[in-house]
Amino acid sequence: MKFEILAEMCIACGVGHRAAKDGLEKALLIQSLRHTKGNVSRAAVILQMHRNQFSQRIAAHDIRRKDYK
């Protein structure tokens, strides 16, 4: 999906910058965990993040990796 289309959809639905940013981040984290069957190290590599940073971000979004194993 192109980012311009996503931005248009957010604006049309009244989604603000913070909510859009947080929503996209959470979706990326969840999809990477699904793709790796809950493997945090591999999911972090996919998103080009350090494992510790990835773990902090999933905790901040109340995502439990065991839900994606």
Secondary structure as GFF3:
##gff-version 3
##sequence-region A 1 69
A	DSSP	alpha_helix	3	12	.	.	.	ID=ss1
A	DSSP	alpha_helix	17	35	.	.	.	ID=ss2
A	DSSP	alpha_helix	40	46	.	.	.	ID=ss3
A	DSSP	alpha_helix	51	60	.	.	.	ID=ss4
A	DSSP	three_ten_helix	65	68	.	.	.	ID=ss5
###
